[in-house]
Structure formats: C-alpha cells, structure tokens
C-alpha cells in the first residue's frame, strides 16, 4: 500500500471508528445512564430491575445482530464490488426484517409482559419494577431494532458522521427525559425505559435524513437480488448472533444464580459489575462494528493490505482502551460503585472487590470477541461459530460450580471461564492448522 492510500485509509478508519463507538454508546448509555439515574432517584432495587431486564434487551440485540450486522456485512461486500442494485435489495430485506421482528416483540409484550417478568425475576420485591421496565422495552422494540439496523446501514453507505450525530442527540434526549419522567412525572423505572425508547425514535428520524442525500447508494428496492440473499444475511450474522444468544442465556442464568447465592445485595453488586462491561463493550463493539463495516468493503475490493492495516489499528485501539479502563477501575473503584447509588461501607467495599476482579476478567473477553470477528471476516466460519459458542457457555458451568462449592469466589467465575476459552481456542486453531496471513494474502 502506498503512503497516500495508507493516510486515506487511516482517515477512513478513525471516521468509522468514532461513528461506531458513538453508535455503540447508544446501547451502552441506554443501560448505564438509566442505572445511574435510577440508582440515585429510586435506589438499588431499581438498578437491579434494569439489570434483570438486560436479558430481554440482549435478546433484541441478538436478532438485530443476525439481521443488521449480517445485512451490513453483505451490503459492504456488495458496495466494494460495485454491485449497487444487490446492495439496495439486501438493505431493503434487512430493514423490513428488523421492523417486522420489532412489531412481533411488541405484540408479545402486549399479551405476555407479566409472564415474561416472572421468568426474569422470582423475587417479589423486585418483580413489580422488572415488569414496569419490561413493558416499555417490549412496546418500543421496533425502535430498538430500527435504531441498530439503520445506523449500521447508513454508516456502510458513507454517512458515519450522521449516524454519530443521531446517536449523540439520542442520548441527550434519553438523559433529559430520564430526569423528567422519573423526578417530575413520578413514572418510576418505566420512565427510564420510556426515555430510552423516545431517544431512539428521535435518533431514527435524524438518520433518515441520509436518504435525502444525492451521494447515497442505498434505498428501498426489490430489484437486483433474490430471496436467497437471506441465507447470506443469516450466515454473516450467525456467529455474532450465536454469541449474543449465549450471552442472553448467560445473563439470565447468572442473574438467577447470583440472586440465589448472595441475595439482593449480591445482585446489586453484580449489576454494578455488569455495567462495567458496558464500558468495555463501548470500545469493543464500536471497534468491531467499524472493523466489520470497513473490513467488508476492503475485502469486497480485494485490498489485502488495507485489511491487514485495519486489523492492526483495531487491535491497538482495543488494547489501549482496555488498559486505561482497567487501570481506572483499580485505582478508583469506589467512584463507580457510588455512581450507581451504592451506600454503606460494606456494600461499597464489596463493589470495589468485585469491580477490580471484573475489570481484569473482561480483558480476555474483549480479545476473544475480537478474534471471533477477524475469523468471521476472513470466512473461517466454523472457527468463528466455535468461538461464539464458547464466549458465554463456558461461563455458565463455572459460575454454577462456584456458587455451589465456593460462593465467596463467585466473582472470579468469568475470569476462570475466559482463561479456559483462550486455551481451547489456541488448541483448536493449532490442530486445524488455519493460517490467517495466507487467507488475507489470497483475498
């Protein structure tokens, strides 16, 4: 790659990365801001209720990953090969698919909210809050689905800055309405959930301005493709979706195990720690989203040097971000605990202890997830699927064993599980004799 190309690609990388991080910020802040404000205005039970609802939000994200991320990668490949009609067709299928799924979740919410809340939470003191928050999430499911889907598509179509602007305004609206709905309208945790949904609606409206641009390629069209494009969309999104399904199962199982093993105070500590994961995920998911979007276009162009360059930049950024985040948590854990409304010396001390352990635990998680994305982009589909299954399913038996035989070490469950996963990935990689460098060279 010549110097001019390297500079140009570096500019593209940072433009896509900043946009992707802000897009990821939408999902992260939708949980973190809600938890912080609820923790101070409602209390620790409100924070726990939001965490117990994370299973449903993760399920929505899972389906979005199948449709939006898979479709986004397919559109990226098509744009790189200048197959514009096919790109439009895939975009249409993906967008309509997201809308239909969102509406189905809304119907389920109207009919079965209380039953689903009972599955998510068996604690009588928390059940009412869980149900109130869940009801709004399900009613606003189309907004969740379209927000993630459209932001992916307009980014790959050349408008990452517009997506960034939409996300910023989305989160400002969410923050302001959190305070209005909870403090002044006395809507409780339901107000927090409603603020997130309204923010997403505003963000979607802003992103739709992209389709008025003359430079855009994507538009709704049923020409240039075939129904079997869904195979490609699902195939591309499958590893991410499987990882998300496993994470959904993990969140559900972990919440039940922790609540049973260490009670209400323990689930609050665990909820604060899981919000720390949102911070790591802000950098990880943002980088991987950028890597998928830009990497798919470069692979479509058969630009092996560009692919290698983007891989390297992404890995360096994630590494620096993780080191800074982990260092902050180790030095100032109390600031995080109190941010979420932790009160009392014992609770703050336990939060500090757990946060430091999870700060280290999430580092191997980030590397494992990044490796999965690289394998997926390079069409090592089986390896990518294998890693996506490992990501969460390994944690479940570990946390179950810890809860039963050593509950005092339950916060170490994630770290132990991710170390096991890294060893397993290394062994399978060597046995299968896969060569990433050769695959990139043969693009």
NORZITA-V173754 format. One record per residue. RES is the residue in three letters. NEAR is the number of other C-alpha atoms within 10 Angstrom. Layout:
[[RES/NEAR] [RES/NEAR]]
//
This chain:
[[UNK/12] [UNK/7] [UNK/8] [UNK/9] [UNK/12] [UNK/14] [UNK/12] [UNK/10] [UNK/18] [UNK/16] [UNK/12] [UNK/16] [UNK/22] [UNK/15] [UNK/17] [UNK/26] [UNK/24] [UNK/18] [UNK/27] [UNK/30] [UNK/23] [UNK/25] [UNK/28] [UNK/26] [UNK/25] [UNK/26] [UNK/22] [UNK/22] [UNK/23] [UNK/22] [UNK/22] [UNK/24] [UNK/19] [UNK/25] [UNK/29] [UNK/24] [UNK/23] [UNK/28] [UNK/20] [UNK/16] [UNK/16] [UNK/17] [UNK/17] [UNK/24] [UNK/19] [UNK/26] [UNK/30] [UNK/27] [UNK/27] [UNK/25] [UNK/26] [UNK/27] [UNK/23] [UNK/21] [UNK/21] [UNK/20] [UNK/20] [UNK/19] [UNK/18] [UNK/24] [UNK/22] [UNK/24] [UNK/24] [UNK/28] [UNK/28] [UNK/24] [UNK/30] [UNK/32] [UNK/28] [UNK/27] [UNK/31] [UNK/33] [UNK/27] [UNK/28] [UNK/30] [UNK/28] [UNK/23] [UNK/21] [UNK/24] [UNK/21] [UNK/16] [UNK/14] [UNK/14] [UNK/16] [UNK/19] [UNK/22] [UNK/28] [UNK/23] [UNK/22] [UNK/30] [UNK/27] [UNK/19] [UNK/22] [UNK/27] [UNK/19] [UNK/15] [UNK/19] [UNK/28] [UNK/17] [UNK/14] [UNK/18] [UNK/23] [UNK/18] [UNK/14] [UNK/18] [UNK/21] [UNK/14] [UNK/14] [UNK/21] [UNK/13] [UNK/11] [UNK/13] [UNK/22] [UNK/18] [UNK/11] [UNK/18] [UNK/23] [UNK/15] [UNK/11] [UNK/23] [UNK/22] [UNK/13] [UNK/15] [UNK/9] [UNK/11] [UNK/17] [UNK/18] [UNK/17] [UNK/23] [UNK/29] [UNK/23] [UNK/21] [UNK/24] [UNK/28] [UNK/22] [UNK/23] [UNK/26] [UNK/27] [UNK/22] [UNK/23] [UNK/24] [UNK/23] [UNK/25] [UNK/25] [UNK/26] [UNK/26] [UNK/30] [UNK/23] [UNK/26] [UNK/23] [UNK/28] [UNK/25] [UNK/26] [UNK/24] [UNK/27] [UNK/23] [UNK/21] [UNK/17] [UNK/21] [UNK/26] [UNK/18] [UNK/20] [UNK/27] [UNK/26] [UNK/16] [UNK/26] [UNK/30] [UNK/18] [UNK/17] [UNK/28] [UNK/26] [UNK/14] [UNK/20] [UNK/27] [UNK/20] [UNK/12] [UNK/21] [UNK/26] [UNK/19] [UNK/16] [UNK/19] [UNK/20] [UNK/16] [UNK/10] [UNK/10] [UNK/12] [UNK/16] [UNK/19] [UNK/30] [UNK/22] [UNK/24] [UNK/30] [UNK/27] [UNK/22] [UNK/26] [UNK/29] [UNK/26] [UNK/18] [UNK/26] [UNK/30] [UNK/18] [UNK/19] [UNK/28] [UNK/23] [UNK/12] [UNK/17] [UNK/24] [UNK/16] [UNK/11] [UNK/21] [UNK/15] [UNK/9] [UNK/10] [UNK/7] [UNK/11] [UNK/13] [UNK/15] [UNK/24] [UNK/15] [UNK/14] [UNK/16] [UNK/16] [UNK/13] [UNK/13] [UNK/15] [UNK/12] [UNK/10] [UNK/8] [UNK/17] [UNK/18] [UNK/11] [UNK/15] [UNK/24] [UNK/20] [UNK/19] [UNK/25] [UNK/25] [UNK/25] [UNK/27] [UNK/28] [UNK/26] [UNK/24] [UNK/25] [UNK/25] [UNK/24] [UNK/24] [UNK/24] [UNK/22] [UNK/18] [UNK/20] [UNK/22] [UNK/21] [UNK/19] [UNK/21] [UNK/23] [UNK/19] [UNK/20] [UNK/23] [UNK/19] [UNK/15] [UNK/18] [UNK/17] [UNK/13] [UNK/18] [UNK/18] [UNK/19] [UNK/26] [UNK/26] [UNK/28] [UNK/25] [UNK/24] [UNK/28] [UNK/22] [UNK/17] [UNK/23] [UNK/22] [UNK/21] [UNK/19] [UNK/18] [UNK/22] [UNK/22] [UNK/22] [UNK/26] [UNK/28] [UNK/21] [UNK/24] [UNK/27] [UNK/26] [UNK/25] [UNK/28] [UNK/26] [UNK/22] [UNK/27] [UNK/26] [UNK/29] [UNK/25] [UNK/24] [UNK/23] [UNK/21] [UNK/20] [UNK/19] [UNK/18] [UNK/18] [UNK/19] [UNK/18] [UNK/21] [UNK/24] [UNK/15] [UNK/16] [UNK/21] [UNK/16] [UNK/11] [UNK/15] [UNK/20] [UNK/17] [UNK/11] [UNK/14] [UNK/21] [UNK/15] [UNK/11] [UNK/15] [UNK/23] [UNK/13] [UNK/10] [UNK/17] [UNK/22] [UNK/14] [UNK/15] [UNK/20] [UNK/16] [UNK/11] [UNK/13] [UNK/22] [UNK/18] [UNK/14] [UNK/21] [UNK/22] [UNK/18] [UNK/16] [UNK/25] [UNK/22] [UNK/24] [UNK/13] [UNK/9] [UNK/9] [UNK/10] [UNK/17] [UNK/20] [UNK/17] [UNK/16] [UNK/26] [UNK/22] [UNK/16] [UNK/20] [UNK/29] [UNK/20] [UNK/20] [UNK/22] [UNK/23] [UNK/20] [UNK/22] [UNK/20] [UNK/20] [UNK/18] [UNK/23] [UNK/21] [UNK/17] [UNK/20] [UNK/19] [UNK/21] [UNK/16] [UNK/24] [UNK/21] [UNK/18] [UNK/19] [UNK/22] [UNK/19] [UNK/17] [UNK/13] [UNK/17] [UNK/17] [UNK/12] [UNK/20] [UNK/25] [UNK/19] [UNK/17] [UNK/25] [UNK/25] [UNK/20] [UNK/22] [UNK/23] [UNK/25] [UNK/18] [UNK/20] [UNK/23] [UNK/21] [UNK/14] [UNK/17] [UNK/26] [UNK/19] [UNK/13] [UNK/19] [UNK/21] [UNK/11] [UNK/11] [UNK/11] [UNK/17] [UNK/11] [UNK/12] [UNK/21] [UNK/23] [UNK/18] [UNK/23] [UNK/23] [UNK/21] [UNK/15] [UNK/23] [UNK/24] [UNK/15] [UNK/14] [UNK/22] [UNK/17] [UNK/11] [UNK/14] [UNK/17] [UNK/10] [UNK/12] [UNK/13] [UNK/13] [UNK/10] [UNK/9] [UNK/9] [UNK/9] [UNK/13] [UNK/11] [UNK/12] [UNK/10] [UNK/9] [UNK/14] [UNK/18] [UNK/13] [UNK/9] [UNK/15]]
//
